[in-house]
């Protein structure tokens, strides 16, 4: 069998595993379309298979490397918990790893035959995981700017926002994939192509940061997980979005109802670099929770009535680009001093 056909067959078989099938019910956007109607309608399942297909355009290197890349491309998102990226901090806090390091964890739920697919192709789940985690020679193909993952991610996001408010995508993912090599350490991406991808990346993320419903949902979903952390067993991080939100509706009905009815609003939106003192706690779930709890104590609000988040752009780690958001349930009469109180805490 020609190697390209062998890789296609591997991709097709992996697509039927439980770990990949679960991604049909996890949105490409961290916040699902049913909470923020101006985000992508695509699923992580379709995205993962498309990244796997892009890997087929890289045809140099030996047989093992090419099969390994296709497997890693197809499986790169299977470790995501519900509401990807939002659940990452609490996953790391409770389990000790983020989604990039959760491939083995995801396959623990899959039937044994799913992992054996890799063995039939001479592949090892740990090596596949090392590619996704960033510790393998091939990791650059899934951990770059751009790479196979975000070449499809940005393209698919822009194409599937209802009404396509960001216009047409200015590049094709296949153009980026074709510039990669298993043998060369550096990709040969034309500068104009890289700049087109970067401009589209900026369009997508500014669209998300400027979407109030998206940022409210991001904030309050994270708050729900922090409130419920004592009840979040490892199985929670193998749930899909619908299952996880059902749990939130049972345990935190006020919060879930408020999100569905769009009853929260942003009270505080400030650049992280302007803040001092207690603000430095906000980069960790325990720090966020301690300030949220202090706000609740001082105002008498219930724990589900407010939430904080720090949004970190993915291109730079410089904290001057971070923003701090406070969301609160708008119908409560105790909000008058909440914004002022948070400002005092964060500038102490």
DRENDO-1510 file (C-alpha; in Angstrom, 1 decimal, always signed):
<recs>
REC; n; res; u; v; w
REC; 1; UNK; +0.0; +0.0; +0.0 .
REC; 2; UNK; +1.4; +3.4; -0.9 .
REC; 3; UNK; +2.4; +5.4; +2.2 .
REC; 4; UNK; +0.0; +8.2; +1.5 .
REC; 5; UNK; -2.9; +5.7; +1.4 .
REC; 6; UNK; -1.5; +4.1; +4.6 .
REC; 7; UNK; -1.6; +7.5; +6.3 .
REC; 8; UNK; -5.1; +8.2; +5.1 .
REC; 9; UNK; -6.3; +4.9; +6.4 .
REC; 10; UNK; -4.7; +5.6; +9.8 .
REC; 11; UNK; -6.5; +9.0; +9.9 .
REC; 12; UNK; -9.8; +7.4; +9.0 .
REC; 13; UNK; -9.4; +4.7; +11.7 .
REC; 14; UNK; -8.4; +7.3; +14.4 .
REC; 15; UNK; -11.4; +9.4; +13.5 .
REC; 16; UNK; -13.7; +6.5; +14.7 .
REC; 17; UNK; -12.1; +6.2; +18.1 .
REC; 18; UNK; -14.1; +7.4; +21.2 .
REC; 19; UNK; -11.5; +10.1; +22.0 .
REC; 20; UNK; -11.9; +11.7; +18.6 .
REC; 21; UNK; -15.6; +11.1; +18.2 .
REC; 22; UNK; -16.1; +13.0; +21.5 .
REC; 23; UNK; -14.8; +16.1; +19.8 .
REC; 24; UNK; -18.0; +16.3; +17.7 .
REC; 25; UNK; -19.6; +17.8; +20.8 .
REC; 26; UNK; -16.8; +20.2; +21.7 .
REC; 27; UNK; -16.8; +23.5; +19.8 .
REC; 28; UNK; -13.8; +24.9; +18.0 .
REC; 29; UNK; -14.4; +28.1; +20.0 .
REC; 30; UNK; -13.8; +27.8; +23.8 .
REC; 31; UNK; -17.3; +29.3; +24.3 .
REC; 32; UNK; -20.0; +27.4; +22.4 .
REC; 33; UNK; -22.3; +29.0; +19.9 .
REC; 34; UNK; -25.3; +28.5; +22.1 .
REC; 35; UNK; -23.8; +30.9; +24.7 .
REC; 36; UNK; -22.2; +33.4; +22.4 .
REC; 37; UNK; -23.9; +33.6; +19.0 .
REC; 38; UNK; -21.0; +35.4; +17.3 .
REC; 39; UNK; -18.4; +32.7; +17.5 .
REC; 40; UNK; -17.5; +29.7; +15.3 .
REC; 41; UNK; -20.1; +27.0; +14.6 .
REC; 42; UNK; -17.3; +24.4; +13.8 .
REC; 43; UNK; -16.4; +21.5; +16.0 .
REC; 44; UNK; -13.1; +20.3; +17.3 .
REC; 45; UNK; -13.8; +17.0; +15.5 .
REC; 46; UNK; -13.8; +18.6; +12.0 .
REC; 47; UNK; -10.8; +20.8; +12.9 .
REC; 48; UNK; -8.8; +17.7; +14.1 .
REC; 49; UNK; -9.5; +15.7; +11.0 .
REC; 50; UNK; -8.6; +18.7; +8.8 .
REC; 51; UNK; -5.3; +19.1; +10.6 .
REC; 52; UNK; -4.7; +15.4; +10.0 .
REC; 53; UNK; -5.4; +16.0; +6.3 .
REC; 54; UNK; -3.0; +18.9; +6.2 .
REC; 55; UNK; -0.3; +16.6; +7.6 .
REC; 56; UNK; -0.6; +14.5; +4.4 .
REC; 57; UNK; +0.8; +17.4; +2.4 .
REC; 58; UNK; +4.2; +17.0; +4.1 .
REC; 59; UNK; +5.7; +14.1; +2.3 .
REC; 60; UNK; +9.4; +14.0; +3.1 .
REC; 61; UNK; +11.1; +12.2; +6.0 .
REC; 62; UNK; +10.9; +8.5; +6.7 .
REC; 63; UNK; +7.8; +6.4; +7.0 .
REC; 64; UNK; +7.7; +6.4; +10.8 .
REC; 65; UNK; +7.9; +10.2; +11.0 .
REC; 66; UNK; +5.1; +10.7; +8.5 .
REC; 67; UNK; +2.8; +8.3; +10.2 .
REC; 68; UNK; +3.7; +9.8; +13.6 .
REC; 69; UNK; +2.9; +13.3; +12.4 .
REC; 70; UNK; -0.5; +12.3; +11.0 .
REC; 71; UNK; -1.4; +10.6; +14.3 .
REC; 72; UNK; -0.3; +13.6; +16.3 .
REC; 73; UNK; -2.2; +15.9; +14.0 .
REC; 74; UNK; -5.4; +13.9; +14.3 .
REC; 75; UNK; -5.1; +13.5; +18.1 .
REC; 76; UNK; -3.8; +16.9; +19.1 .
REC; 77; UNK; -7.1; +18.1; +20.6 .
REC; 78; UNK; -8.4; +14.8; +22.3 .
REC; 79; UNK; -7.0; +15.9; +25.7 .
REC; 80; UNK; -9.2; +19.0; +25.8 .
REC; 81; UNK; -11.7; +19.2; +28.6 .
REC; 82; UNK; -15.1; +20.7; +28.1 .
REC; 83; UNK; -14.9; +24.3; +27.0 .
REC; 84; UNK; -11.3; +24.1; +25.8 .
REC; 85; UNK; -8.8; +26.5; +27.2 .
REC; 86; UNK; -11.3; +27.6; +29.8 .
REC; 87; UNK; -11.0; +24.3; +31.6 .
REC; 88; UNK; -7.2; +24.1; +31.2 .
REC; 89; UNK; -6.2; +26.0; +34.4 .
REC; 90; UNK; -8.5; +24.0; +36.6 .
REC; 91; UNK; -7.4; +20.8; +34.9 .
REC; 92; UNK; -3.8; +21.6; +35.6 .
REC; 93; UNK; -4.7; +22.6; +39.2 .
REC; 94; UNK; -6.6; +19.4; +39.9 .
REC; 95; UNK; -4.8; +16.8; +37.7 .
REC; 96; UNK; -1.4; +18.3; +37.1 .
REC; 97; UNK; -1.5; +18.7; +33.3 .
REC; 98; UNK; -3.2; +20.7; +30.6 .
REC; 99; UNK; -4.9; +19.4; +27.5 .
REC; 100; UNK; -1.6; +19.0; +25.6 .
REC; 101; UNK; -0.5; +16.5; +28.2 .
REC; 102; UNK; -3.8; +14.6; +28.4 .
REC; 103; UNK; -3.7; +12.3; +25.4 .
REC; 104; UNK; -3.0; +9.2; +27.5 .
REC; 105; UNK; -5.7; +10.5; +29.9 .
REC; 106; UNK; -8.2; +10.7; +27.1 .
REC; 107; UNK; -7.5; +7.2; +25.8 .
REC; 108; UNK; -8.0; +5.7; +29.2 .
REC; 109; UNK; -11.8; +6.1; +28.5 .
REC; 110; UNK; -11.5; +4.7; +25.0 .
REC; 111; UNK; -11.8; +0.9; +24.4 .
REC; 112; UNK; -8.4; -0.9; +24.4 .
REC; 113; UNK; -8.7; -1.5; +20.7 .
REC; 114; UNK; -8.5; +2.3; +20.0 .
REC; 115; UNK; -4.9; +2.6; +21.3 .
REC; 116; UNK; -4.0; -0.7; +19.5 .
REC; 117; UNK; -4.6; +1.1; +16.2 .
REC; 118; UNK; -1.4; +3.1; +16.7 .
REC; 119; UNK; +0.5; -0.1; +17.5 .
REC; 120; UNK; -0.6; -1.6; +14.2 .
REC; 121; UNK; +1.2; +1.2; +12.5 .
REC; 122; UNK; +4.3; +0.9; +14.7 .
REC; 123; UNK; +3.4; +3.9; +16.8 .
REC; 124; UNK; +3.4; +4.5; +20.5 .
REC; 125; UNK; +0.9; +6.6; +22.3 .
REC; 126; UNK; +3.6; +8.2; +24.5 .
REC; 127; UNK; +5.6; +9.3; +21.4 .
REC; 128; UNK; +2.4; +10.8; +19.8 .
REC; 129; UNK; +1.8; +12.6; +23.1 .
REC; 130; UNK; +5.4; +14.0; +23.1 .
REC; 131; UNK; +4.8; +15.5; +19.7 .
REC; 132; UNK; +1.7; +17.3; +20.9 .
REC; 133; UNK; +3.3; +18.4; +24.2 .
REC; 134; UNK; +6.2; +20.1; +22.4 .
REC; 135; UNK; +9.1; +17.8; +23.4 .
REC; 136; UNK; +9.6; +16.0; +20.1 .
REC; 137; UNK; +11.6; +17.0; +17.1 .
REC; 138; UNK; +8.4; +17.1; +15.1 .
REC; 139; UNK; +6.6; +19.3; +17.6 .
REC; 140; UNK; +7.4; +22.5; +15.7 .
REC; 141; UNK; +4.8; +21.4; +13.1 .
REC; 142; UNK; +2.1; +21.7; +15.8 .
REC; 143; UNK; +3.6; +24.3; +18.0 .
REC; 144; UNK; +4.6; +27.2; +15.7 .
REC; 145; UNK; +3.4; +30.5; +14.5 .
REC; 146; UNK; +1.9; +29.5; +12.2 .
REC; 147; UNK; +1.7; +25.7; +12.3 .
REC; 148; UNK; -0.7; +23.0; +11.0 .
REC; 149; UNK; -3.0; +23.4; +13.9 .
REC; 150; UNK; -3.5; +27.2; +13.9 .
REC; 151; UNK; -3.4; +27.3; +10.1 .
REC; 152; UNK; -6.7; +25.4; +10.1 .
REC; 153; UNK; -8.0; +26.9; +13.3 .
REC; 154; UNK; -7.9; +30.5; +12.1 .
REC; 155; UNK; -9.2; +29.6; +8.6 .
REC; 156; UNK; -12.1; +27.5; +10.0 .
REC; 157; UNK; -13.0; +30.1; +12.6 .
REC; 158; UNK; -13.3; +32.9; +10.1 .
REC; 159; UNK; -15.3; +30.7; +7.7 .
REC; 160; UNK; -17.8; +29.5; +10.2 .
REC; 161; UNK; -18.8; +32.7; +12.2 .
REC; 162; UNK; -22.5; +33.3; +11.3 .
REC; 163; UNK; -22.6; +36.0; +8.7 .
REC; 164; UNK; -18.9; +35.9; +8.2 .
REC; 165; UNK; -18.4; +39.4; +9.8 .
REC; 166; UNK; -14.6; +39.1; +9.4 .
REC; 167; UNK; -14.8; +38.7; +5.6 .
REC; 168; UNK; -12.9; +36.1; +3.6 .
REC; 169; UNK; -9.8; +34.4; +4.8 .
REC; 170; UNK; -6.7; +35.8; +3.1 .
REC; 171; UNK; -4.8; +32.5; +2.9 .
REC; 172; UNK; -5.3; +28.7; +2.4 .
REC; 173; UNK; -4.2; +26.3; +5.1 .
REC; 174; UNK; -2.7; +24.0; +2.4 .
REC; 175; UNK; -0.3; +26.8; +1.4 .
REC; 176; UNK; +1.1; +26.9; +4.9 .
REC; 177; UNK; +1.2; +23.1; +5.2 .
REC; 178; UNK; +3.1; +22.8; +1.9 .
REC; 179; UNK; +5.9; +25.0; +3.2 .
REC; 180; UNK; +6.7; +22.6; +6.1 .
REC; 181; UNK; +9.3; +19.8; +6.0 .
REC; 182; UNK; +10.1; +16.9; +8.3 .
REC; 183; UNK; +13.7; +17.1; +7.4 .
REC; 184; UNK; +14.3; +20.9; +7.5 .
REC; 185; UNK; +14.3; +22.5; +10.9 .
REC; 186; UNK; +12.8; +25.7; +9.6 .
REC; 187; UNK; +9.6; +26.1; +7.5 .
REC; 188; UNK; +9.9; +28.0; +4.3 .
REC; 189; UNK; +6.8; +30.1; +4.6 .
REC; 190; UNK; +6.9; +33.1; +2.3 .
REC; 191; UNK; +6.8; +36.3; +4.3 .
REC; 192; UNK; +3.7; +37.6; +2.7 .
REC; 193; UNK; +1.9; +34.3; +3.5 .
REC; 194; UNK; +3.0; +34.5; +7.1 .
REC; 195; UNK; +1.8; +38.1; +7.4 .
REC; 196; UNK; -1.6; +37.1; +5.9 .
REC; 197; UNK; -2.1; +34.4; +8.5 .
REC; 198; UNK; -1.0; +36.8; +11.3 .
REC; 199; UNK; -3.5; +39.5; +10.1 .
REC; 200; UNK; -6.3; +36.9; +10.1 .
REC; 201; UNK; -5.2; +35.7; +13.5 .
REC; 202; UNK; -5.5; +39.2; +14.9 .
REC; 203; UNK; -8.9; +39.6; +13.3 .
REC; 204; UNK; -10.2; +36.5; +15.0 .
REC; 205; UNK; -8.9; +37.2; +18.5 .
REC; 206; UNK; -9.8; +40.8; +18.5 .
REC; 207; UNK; -13.3; +39.7; +17.4 .
REC; 208; UNK; -13.4; +37.4; +20.4 .
REC; 209; UNK; -12.0; +39.9; +22.9 .
REC; 210; UNK; -14.5; +42.5; +21.8 .
REC; 211; UNK; -17.4; +40.2; +22.0 .
REC; 212; UNK; -19.0; +40.9; +25.4 .
REC; 213; UNK; -21.1; +37.7; +25.4 .
REC; 214; UNK; -18.0; +35.6; +24.6 .
REC; 215; UNK; -16.0; +37.2; +27.4 .
REC; 216; UNK; -18.9; +36.9; +29.9 .
REC; 217; UNK; -19.3; +33.2; +29.1 .
REC; 218; UNK; -15.6; +32.6; +29.3 .
REC; 219; UNK; -15.5; +34.3; +32.7 .
REC; 220; UNK; -18.5; +32.6; +34.3 .
REC; 221; UNK; -17.7; +29.1; +32.9 .
REC; 222; UNK; -14.3; +29.4; +34.6 .
REC; 223; UNK; -16.0; +30.6; +37.8 .
REC; 224; UNK; -18.4; +27.6; +37.8 .
REC; 225; UNK; -15.4; +25.2; +37.6 .
REC; 226; UNK; -13.7; +26.9; +40.5 .
REC; 227; UNK; -16.8; +26.8; +42.6 .
REC; 228; UNK; -17.3; +23.1; +41.8 .
REC; 229; UNK; -13.6; +22.1; +42.0 .
REC; 230; UNK; -14.2; +19.8; +45.0 .
REC; 231; UNK; -16.8; +17.9; +43.0 .
REC; 232; UNK; -14.9; +17.7; +39.7 .
REC; 233; UNK; -13.6; +14.2; +39.4 .
REC; 234; UNK; -11.2; +13.2; +36.5 .
REC; 235; UNK; -14.3; +12.1; +34.5 .
REC; 236; UNK; -15.4; +15.7; +34.3 .
REC; 237; UNK; -12.5; +16.5; +32.0 .
REC; 238; UNK; -13.6; +13.7; +29.6 .
REC; 239; UNK; -17.1; +15.2; +29.3 .
REC; 240; UNK; -18.2; +17.2; +26.3 .
REC; 241; UNK; -19.7; +20.7; +26.5 .
REC; 242; UNK; -23.3; +19.6; +26.8 .
REC; 243; UNK; -22.6; +17.1; +29.6 .
REC; 244; UNK; -20.5; +19.6; +31.5 .
REC; 245; UNK; -23.1; +22.4; +31.2 .
REC; 246; UNK; -25.8; +20.0; +32.4 .
REC; 247; UNK; -23.7; +19.4; +35.5 .
REC; 248; UNK; -23.5; +23.1; +36.0 .
REC; 249; UNK; -27.2; +23.5; +35.7 .
REC; 250; UNK; -27.8; +20.9; +38.4 .
REC; 251; UNK; -25.2; +22.3; +40.8 .
REC; 252; UNK; -25.3; +26.0; +40.0 .
REC; 253; UNK; -28.7; +26.7; +38.5 .
REC; 254; UNK; -28.5; +30.4; +39.0 .
REC; 255; UNK; -25.3; +30.7; +37.1 .
REC; 256; UNK; -26.4; +28.4; +34.2 .
REC; 257; UNK; -29.7; +30.2; +33.9 .
REC; 258; UNK; -28.0; +33.6; +33.9 .
REC; 259; UNK; -25.7; +32.6; +31.1 .
REC; 260; UNK; -28.6; +31.1; +29.0 .
REC; 261; UNK; -30.7; +34.2; +29.6 .
REC; 262; UNK; -27.8; +36.6; +29.0 .
REC; 263; UNK; -28.2; +38.1; +32.5 .
REC; 264; UNK; -24.6; +38.9; +33.1 .
REC; 265; UNK; -22.7; +42.0; +32.1 .
REC; 266; UNK; -19.0; +43.1; +32.2 .
REC; 267; UNK; -18.5; +45.6; +35.1 .
REC; 268; UNK; -14.7; +45.9; +34.9 .
REC; 269; UNK; -12.4; +45.7; +31.9 .
REC; 270; UNK; -8.9; +46.9; +32.5 .
REC; 271; UNK; -5.3; +46.4; +31.3 .
REC; 272; UNK; -3.5; +44.0; +33.6 .
REC; 273; UNK; -0.3; +46.2; +33.4 .
REC; 274; UNK; -2.2; +49.1; +35.1 .
REC; 275; UNK; -2.8; +47.0; +38.2 .
REC; 276; UNK; -0.6; +46.2; +41.2 .
REC; 277; UNK; -0.7; +44.3; +44.5 .
REC; 278; UNK; -3.4; +41.6; +44.6 .
REC; 279; UNK; -3.7; +41.7; +40.8 .
REC; 280; UNK; -0.7; +39.4; +40.6 .
REC; 281; UNK; -2.7; +36.6; +42.1 .
REC; 282; UNK; -5.0; +36.6; +39.0 .
REC; 283; UNK; -2.7; +34.4; +36.9 .
REC; 284; UNK; -3.6; +31.3; +39.0 .
REC; 285; UNK; -7.1; +29.7; +39.6 .
REC; 286; UNK; -6.5; +29.8; +43.4 .
REC; 287; UNK; -5.7; +33.5; +43.2 .
REC; 288; UNK; -8.8; +34.3; +41.1 .
REC; 289; UNK; -10.9; +32.4; +43.5 .
REC; 290; UNK; -9.6; +34.1; +46.6 .
REC; 291; UNK; -10.4; +37.6; +45.1 .
REC; 292; UNK; -13.8; +36.4; +43.9 .
REC; 293; UNK; -14.6; +35.1; +47.4 .
REC; 294; UNK; -13.4; +38.3; +49.0 .
REC; 295; UNK; -15.7; +40.3; +46.7 .
REC; 296; UNK; -18.6; +38.0; +47.6 .
REC; 297; UNK; -17.9; +38.4; +51.3 .
REC; 298; UNK; -17.7; +42.2; +51.1 .
REC; 299; UNK; -20.8; +42.7; +49.0 .
REC; 300; UNK; -23.0; +39.8; +50.2 .
REC; 301; UNK; -23.3; +38.5; +46.7 .
REC; 302; UNK; -23.7; +34.7; +46.1 .
REC; 303; UNK; -20.7; +32.9; +44.7 .
REC; 304; UNK; -22.4; +32.3; +41.3 .
REC; 305; UNK; -23.2; +36.0; +40.9 .
REC; 306; UNK; -19.8; +37.2; +39.8 .
REC; 307; UNK; -16.6; +36.0; +38.2 .
REC; 308; UNK; -13.1; +37.2; +37.2 .
REC; 309; UNK; -10.8; +36.2; +34.4 .
REC; 310; UNK; -7.5; +37.3; +33.0 .
REC; 311; UNK; -7.4; +36.9; +29.2 .
REC; 312; UNK; -3.9; +36.3; +27.8 .
REC; 313; UNK; -3.3; +36.8; +24.1 .
REC; 314; UNK; -1.6; +33.8; +22.6 .
REC; 315; UNK; +1.1; +35.5; +20.5 .
REC; 316; UNK; +2.9; +37.2; +23.3 .
REC; 317; UNK; +3.5; +36.4; +27.0 .
REC; 318; UNK; +4.0; +40.0; +27.9 .
REC; 319; UNK; +1.6; +40.9; +30.7 .
REC; 320; UNK; +1.0; +44.4; +29.4 .
REC; 321; UNK; -1.3; +42.8; +26.8 .
REC; 322; UNK; -3.4; +41.0; +29.3 .
REC; 323; UNK; -6.8; +42.3; +30.4 .
REC; 324; UNK; -8.8; +41.7; +33.6 .
REC; 325; UNK; -12.6; +41.2; +33.3 .
REC; 326; UNK; -15.2; +41.2; +36.1 .
REC; 327; UNK; -18.6; +39.8; +35.1 .
REC; 328; UNK; -21.6; +40.1; +37.4 .
REC; 329; UNK; -25.3; +39.2; +37.5 .
REC; 330; UNK; -27.0; +42.4; +36.4 .
REC; 331; UNK; -30.3; +42.1; +38.4 .
REC; 332; UNK; -28.6; +42.2; +41.8 .
REC; 333; UNK; -28.9; +45.5; +43.8 .
REC; 334; UNK; -25.6; +45.0; +45.5 .
REC; 335; UNK; -23.5; +45.9; +42.4 .
REC; 336; UNK; -23.2; +49.6; +43.1 .
REC; 337; UNK; -19.9; +49.3; +45.0 .
REC; 338; UNK; -18.6; +46.1; +43.4 .
REC; 339; UNK; -16.5; +47.7; +40.6 .
REC; 340; UNK; -15.0; +50.3; +43.1 .
REC; 341; UNK; -14.2; +47.5; +45.6 .
REC; 342; UNK; -12.4; +45.4; +42.9 .
REC; 343; UNK; -10.4; +48.4; +41.8 .
REC; 344; UNK; -9.3; +49.0; +45.4 .
REC; 345; UNK; -8.3; +45.4; +45.9 .
REC; 346; UNK; -6.3; +45.2; +42.7 .
REC; 347; UNK; -4.5; +48.5; +43.2 .
REC; 348; UNK; -3.7; +48.0; +46.9 .
</recs>
